[in-house]
Amino acid sequence: MVASESLAGLPPGSRDPIKARRAASDPERPGEGCRAVPGVWMPTIDREKCEGKEDCVAVCPYSVFELGTLTDPEYHELGFWGRLKARNHERRTARTPRAEACRACGLCVVSCPEEAITLQLSK
């Protein structure tokens, strides 16, 4: 193991290494274990489900995610339950301003308590 790697063999950079190691050991973890070429996979956030709890921000070793607020158009596109959930969580949502840095770890997918993140091949 390289000295700069975490105990789970993950690259350094997660804000919460303990949570990242727990996510790395999840048998349901999709992706290529942080070995994909950046930009091949893109994390997609389901705004109907996301409550902005920041687990994705905490575990991503590549700083792909940040916490943001739903814009008015995004909020009005949600269905009834999505708007209700968004109001209860102050319209917080995860954003992917650096999606092109994604290496398909899948840590975000398994750490999201709302199951709001999927990895998709970029087009």
N, C-alpha and C positions, 0 to 999 in steps of 0.2 A: 504494500500500500504506500502511495506517495504521501509524504508528510503533510502536504496541503489539503489532502482529501479528508472528508469526515469519516467517522467510523463506519458508516454505511456505504462508503465508496462514492459518495456524492461530491461534486465540486463544492468548494467553499462559497459562501455568499448568501446562504439562507439567513434571514433575520432571526429565525427561531430554529437552531440546529436540532434541538430535541424533537420538535414537532416534525421537522423534515425527515429525521431518521425513522420516526414512527410511520410517516406516510410512505417512506421507501420500502418498508417491510410489509406493506399491505399487499396481499395476494391479488387484489383486484386492480392494482396499479397498471394503467395502460402506458403506451408509448415505447420509447426505445432506450429507457434508462439513462437519459442525459447524453446519449451518444449520437443523436441525429444531427445532421447538418443544420445550422441555424436557418430559420425561415421555411423549412420544408413542412413543418407542422405549425398550426396556429391554434392557440387556445380560443375557444368561443364561449361567451358568457350568455346564459339564458336570463335575460332581465326579469322575466316573470318569477324566477326562483331566487335570484341573488339578493341577499340581505346585507351585503357589505360588511361581513364579519371579519374580513382581512386575513383569513387563514391562507389564502393563495399568496398574498403579499408576504406573509411570514415565511413560507416554505420555499418559494421560488429562488433558486440560486443565481438566476440571471436577471433579476429585477424587471421581469416582464410586466408585473402588475403594479397598480397603485389604486388607492381608494378614491372614489370620486362621488359626485352627486348626479342623479338623473336630471337631464335637462327637461324643460317643459314638454317638448315634442316626444322625447323618450317616455316620459311619464304618461302622457296621453295616449300613446300607442299600446300601453299595457291593458290587459283585460281587467275586469272588476277585482278579482282576487290579487292580481299583481299590483294594482294601484293601492289596494288595502294594505298589502304587505309592505309596499314601498313607503307609505305614510307612516306605518308603525316603526319603520327603521330609518326615518328622517331622509328618505330618498337616497340612502347610501347604496353604492354599487361598486363593484370592481371594474377597473378599466385596464386595457392592455396597450399602453402607449408604446411599448417596446416589444410588440408581438413578434417582430422579425428576429429577436434574439432567442426565441423559444428553441430548446433542444430536445423537446418531447420527453421530459422526465416523467410526466404524469403525476408529479407530486401535488400539483394544484387540484387535479381531478379527484384524487382520493382524500385530500384534506378538506375539501369544501363540504360543510355540513348540510348544505341545501342541494348538493349534487347538481349545481348550476353550471359546471364547466365541463366542456368536452374538448378533445383534441381532434382537429381535422387537418387533412392534407391541404396545403395551400394550393391555390389554383394558378 
